[in-house]
Amino acid sequence: MHNAPAISLVVSTLGRVDTLERLLVSLTKQSFADFEVIVVDQNDNGLLDALMGRFAGDPRFRHARSPRGVSKGRNAGIAEARAAIVGFPDDDCWYGEHVLRDVQTLFSRYPASPMLVGRTVDEDGHNSIIPALPADKIIVKDDVLFVGNANAVFVRATLLQTIGGFDERLGPGSATVFQSAEDADLVARAVAMGAPVQFLVDLTLFHEQVNTEKNYLNRIRTYSLGTGAFFRKNNYTIAIPAKLVIKTLAGIPMRLVRRQPPELREKFTYIYNLTSGYLLWR
């Protein structure tokens, strides 16, 4: 059996070939080579066979399978991961050439931190997916939604053994209505046990800005349901989602005064489903 690598990357993937190829190619260009990639294939039609065949000669790239659901896929990959550090790139992100070198260096620099969290940025360096924090800091409970994106989470395997993997009731493809926040939940559980989870502004990898034009209302509905459930599961008070509701409502009068479309349907979809997710979680 080969010696364990320093870093394991678990990629849960469904329905994507071109962006997954971009990610895998970016990994072949890493300046730090002591890693493995576990591609957890949730397609049922051999969609990735040709692509993965291209990497068959490189023992760092492994092709696994699991039932559908991003959390199920990541947990299946965690079970096969051999490294002391694990990361969870999405199948539509990609890495700059020094990301894994930086991860290895930063874990040495922060030996007490069992989890490091960076940022996803677009090609122009602007934050993508979530806003992110403005400076390095130890993450507290109120920070989690600003940093809890799986692409930029790197965690010691020992911590995963303590807190468990991803909650399979949360996240895209889960069997519930809560189709998001599985990654924020993982960070929140680490923070709740008192782990010094370190946020690092300069630890960045690439992800395009989210396209808000396609299935926008459905995206709002599914993601806000998951966010509401995340708040309830992780013992945030009702005041937290209430503040988000108030903030959403507060922008409507000014937009009306300025004769700007208030996007009422989107706002009320968000409010209704955020509240529903909080109340429905059991």
C-alpha positions as CSV (number, residue, x, y, z in Angstrom):
1,M,0.0,0.0,0.0
2,H,1.3,3.5,-0.9
3,N,2.3,5.8,1.9
4,A,-0.5,8.1,2.9
5,P,-0.4,11.5,1.2
6,A,-0.3,14.8,3.1
7,I,-3.7,16.1,1.7
8,S,-6.8,14.4,0.5
9,L,-9.3,16.2,-1.7
10,V,-12.8,14.9,-1.9
11,V,-14.9,16.0,-4.9
12,S,-18.6,15.0,-4.9
13,T,-19.8,15.4,-8.5
14,L,-23.0,15.1,-10.5
15,G,-23.8,16.1,-14.0
16,R,-20.6,18.1,-14.8
17,V,-17.7,17.2,-17.0
18,D,-16.1,20.4,-18.4
19,T,-15.8,22.2,-15.0
20,L,-14.7,19.0,-13.3
21,E,-12.0,18.6,-16.0
22,R,-10.9,22.2,-15.3
23,L,-10.5,21.4,-11.6
24,L,-8.6,18.2,-12.2
25,V,-6.2,19.8,-14.7
26,S,-5.6,22.6,-12.2
27,L,-4.6,20.0,-9.6
28,T,-2.1,18.4,-11.9
29,K,-0.3,21.8,-12.0
30,Q,0.0,22.1,-8.2
31,S,3.5,23.1,-6.9
32,F,2.8,20.8,-4.0
33,A,2.4,17.2,-5.3
34,D,1.8,15.1,-2.1
35,F,-1.9,14.8,-2.4
36,E,-4.7,12.5,-3.5
37,V,-8.0,13.3,-5.2
38,I,-11.1,11.2,-4.6
39,V,-13.7,11.9,-7.3
40,V,-17.0,10.6,-5.9
41,D,-19.1,10.0,-9.0
42,Q,-22.9,10.2,-8.5
43,N,-23.8,9.9,-12.1
44,D,-25.5,6.7,-13.2
45,N,-24.6,6.6,-16.9
46,G,-20.8,6.4,-17.1
47,L,-20.6,10.2,-17.8
48,L,-17.2,10.5,-16.2
49,D,-15.6,7.3,-17.4
50,A,-13.7,8.9,-20.3
51,L,-12.5,11.9,-18.2
52,M,-11.3,9.7,-15.3
53,G,-9.7,7.4,-17.8
54,R,-7.3,10.2,-18.7
55,F,-6.0,10.3,-15.2
56,A,-5.9,6.5,-14.7
57,G,-2.1,6.5,-15.0
58,D,-1.7,8.9,-12.0
59,P,-2.2,7.1,-8.7
60,R,-3.1,10.3,-7.0
61,F,-6.5,10.4,-8.8
62,R,-9.1,7.9,-7.6
63,H,-12.6,7.3,-9.0
64,A,-15.2,6.3,-6.4
65,R,-19.0,6.2,-6.4
66,S,-21.9,6.9,-4.0
67,P,-25.6,7.5,-3.9
68,R,-26.7,11.0,-4.7
69,G,-26.5,14.0,-2.4
70,V,-23.4,16.1,-2.0
71,S,-23.1,15.3,1.7
72,K,-23.4,11.5,1.0
73,G,-20.7,11.9,-1.6
74,R,-18.3,13.8,0.6
75,N,-18.8,11.3,3.5
76,A,-18.1,8.5,1.1
77,G,-14.9,10.2,0.1
78,I,-13.9,10.9,3.7
79,A,-14.2,7.2,4.4
80,E,-11.6,6.5,1.7
81,A,-9.3,9.5,2.4
82,R,-5.9,8.6,3.7
83,A,-4.4,12.0,4.5
84,A,-4.2,13.9,7.8
85,I,-5.7,17.0,6.1
86,V,-8.9,16.8,4.0
87,G,-10.4,19.4,1.6
88,F,-13.7,19.5,-0.3
89,P,-13.5,21.3,-3.7
90,D,-16.7,21.6,-5.6
91,D,-16.7,20.2,-9.1
92,D,-17.0,23.7,-10.6
93,C,-14.2,25.4,-8.7
94,W,-10.5,25.4,-9.6
95,Y,-7.2,25.9,-7.8
96,G,-4.3,28.3,-8.4
97,E,-1.0,26.5,-8.6
98,H,0.1,27.1,-5.0
99,V,-3.1,26.4,-3.1
100,L,-2.0,23.0,-1.7
101,R,1.5,24.3,-0.9
102,D,-0.2,27.2,1.0
103,V,-2.5,24.8,2.9
104,Q,0.4,22.6,4.0
105,T,2.4,25.7,5.1
106,L,-0.6,27.2,7.0
107,F,-1.4,24.1,9.0
108,S,2.3,24.1,10.1
109,R,1.9,27.8,11.0
110,Y,-1.3,27.2,13.0
111,P,-0.7,23.9,14.6
112,A,-3.5,24.3,17.2
113,S,-6.1,24.9,14.5
114,P,-7.8,21.7,13.3
115,M,-9.7,23.6,10.6
116,L,-8.5,26.4,8.2
117,V,-11.0,28.4,6.1
118,G,-10.2,30.6,3.2
119,R,-12.1,32.4,0.5
120,T,-13.5,31.6,-3.0
121,V,-12.8,34.4,-5.5
122,D,-13.6,34.9,-9.2
123,E,-10.9,35.4,-11.8
124,D,-10.8,39.1,-10.9
125,G,-10.2,38.4,-7.2
126,H,-13.7,39.4,-6.0
127,N,-15.3,37.3,-3.4
128,S,-17.7,34.7,-4.9
129,I,-20.5,32.5,-3.5
130,I,-20.4,34.2,0.0
131,P,-19.1,37.6,1.2
132,A,-16.2,36.4,3.4
133,L,-14.7,38.2,6.4
134,P,-12.4,41.2,5.9
135,A,-9.4,40.0,8.0
136,D,-7.8,36.9,9.5
137,K,-9.4,35.8,12.8
138,I,-10.6,32.9,14.9
139,I,-14.1,32.1,13.7
140,V,-16.9,32.6,16.2
141,K,-20.5,31.4,15.9
142,D,-21.8,34.6,14.3
143,D,-19.1,34.4,11.6
144,V,-20.0,31.0,10.2
145,L,-22.4,32.0,7.4
146,F,-19.7,34.4,6.1
147,V,-17.1,31.7,5.8
148,G,-18.9,28.3,5.7
149,N,-18.2,27.4,2.1
150,A,-16.9,23.9,1.6
151,N,-14.5,24.8,-1.3
152,A,-12.3,26.8,1.1
153,V,-12.5,24.5,4.1
154,F,-9.5,22.3,5.0
155,V,-9.8,20.1,8.1
156,R,-7.6,17.7,10.0
157,A,-8.9,14.2,9.8
158,T,-8.7,13.9,13.6
159,L,-11.4,16.6,13.9
160,L,-13.6,14.8,11.4
161,Q,-13.3,11.7,13.5
162,T,-14.5,13.8,16.5
163,I,-17.4,15.8,15.0
164,G,-18.3,13.4,12.2
165,G,-18.7,14.3,8.5
166,F,-21.4,16.2,6.7
167,D,-25.0,16.0,7.9
168,E,-26.7,14.1,5.1
169,R,-30.0,15.8,5.8
170,L,-28.5,19.0,4.5
171,G,-27.1,20.1,1.1
172,P,-27.9,19.7,-2.6
173,G,-29.4,16.4,-3.5
174,S,-30.3,15.5,0.1
175,A,-33.6,13.6,0.7
176,T,-35.0,16.6,2.6
177,V,-36.1,20.1,1.5
178,F,-33.0,21.5,3.1
179,Q,-30.8,21.8,0.0
180,S,-27.9,24.0,1.4
181,A,-25.8,24.9,4.5
182,E,-24.2,21.4,4.9
183,D,-20.8,23.1,4.8
184,A,-21.7,25.9,7.2
185,D,-23.0,23.2,9.5
186,L,-19.6,21.4,9.5
187,V,-17.8,24.6,10.4
188,A,-20.4,25.5,13.1
189,R,-20.0,22.1,14.8
190,A,-16.3,22.6,15.0
191,V,-16.7,26.1,16.4
192,A,-19.3,24.8,18.9
193,M,-16.9,22.2,20.4
194,G,-14.4,25.0,21.0
195,A,-12.0,24.3,18.2
196,P,-9.9,27.3,17.1
197,V,-11.1,27.5,13.5
198,Q,-8.9,29.9,11.7
199,F,-10.1,32.1,8.8
200,L,-7.4,33.3,6.4
201,V,-8.0,36.1,3.9
202,D,-5.1,35.1,1.7
203,L,-6.0,31.4,1.4
204,T,-8.0,31.7,-1.9
205,L,-9.2,29.4,-4.6
206,F,-11.3,30.1,-7.7
207,H,-15.1,29.8,-8.2
208,E,-17.1,31.9,-10.7
209,Q,-19.8,34.2,-9.5
210,V,-23.1,32.4,-9.1
211,N,-25.4,32.8,-12.1
212,T,-28.6,34.2,-10.5
213,E,-30.6,34.2,-13.8
214,K,-31.2,30.5,-14.1
215,N,-33.9,29.1,-11.8
216,Y,-33.4,32.1,-9.5
217,L,-36.6,31.7,-7.5
218,N,-36.1,28.0,-7.0
219,R,-32.5,28.6,-5.9
220,I,-33.7,31.2,-3.3
221,R,-36.3,28.8,-2.1
222,T,-34.0,25.8,-1.6
223,Y,-31.0,27.7,-0.2
224,S,-33.1,29.7,2.3
225,L,-34.8,26.6,3.5
226,G,-31.4,25.1,4.3
227,T,-30.2,28.3,5.9
228,G,-33.2,28.4,8.2
229,A,-32.6,24.8,9.2
230,F,-29.0,25.5,9.8
231,F,-29.9,28.2,12.3
232,R,-32.3,26.0,14.2
233,K,-30.0,23.0,14.2
234,N,-27.0,24.9,15.5
235,N,-29.0,26.7,18.3
236,Y,-29.0,30.2,16.9
237,T,-31.8,32.2,18.5
238,I,-34.8,33.2,16.4
239,A,-33.4,36.7,16.6
240,I,-30.8,35.8,13.9
241,P,-33.2,34.9,11.1
242,A,-35.5,37.6,12.3
243,K,-32.8,40.2,11.7
244,L,-32.3,38.8,8.2
245,V,-36.1,39.1,7.6
246,I,-36.1,42.7,8.9
247,K,-33.1,43.6,6.7
248,T,-34.8,42.2,3.7
249,L,-38.0,44.1,4.3
250,A,-36.2,47.3,5.1
251,G,-35.0,47.7,1.6
252,I,-38.4,47.7,0.0
253,P,-39.7,51.2,0.9
254,M,-36.6,52.9,-0.4
255,R,-36.7,51.1,-3.7
256,L,-40.3,52.1,-4.1
257,V,-39.5,55.8,-3.3
258,R,-36.7,55.6,-6.0
259,R,-39.1,53.9,-8.4
260,Q,-36.9,50.9,-8.6
261,P,-38.4,47.4,-8.9
262,P,-38.4,46.1,-5.3
263,E,-38.2,42.4,-6.5
264,L,-41.0,41.6,-4.1
265,R,-41.4,38.0,-5.2
266,E,-37.8,37.2,-4.6
267,K,-37.7,38.9,-1.2
268,F,-40.8,37.3,0.0
269,T,-39.7,33.9,-1.3
270,Y,-36.5,34.3,0.8
271,I,-38.4,35.4,3.9
272,Y,-41.0,32.7,3.7
273,N,-38.5,29.9,3.2
274,L,-35.9,31.1,5.6
275,T,-38.6,31.2,8.3
276,S,-40.0,27.8,7.1
277,G,-36.6,26.1,7.3
278,Y,-36.1,27.3,10.8
279,L,-39.6,26.1,11.9
280,L,-39.5,22.8,10.0
281,W,-36.1,21.5,11.3
282,R,-36.4,18.6,13.7
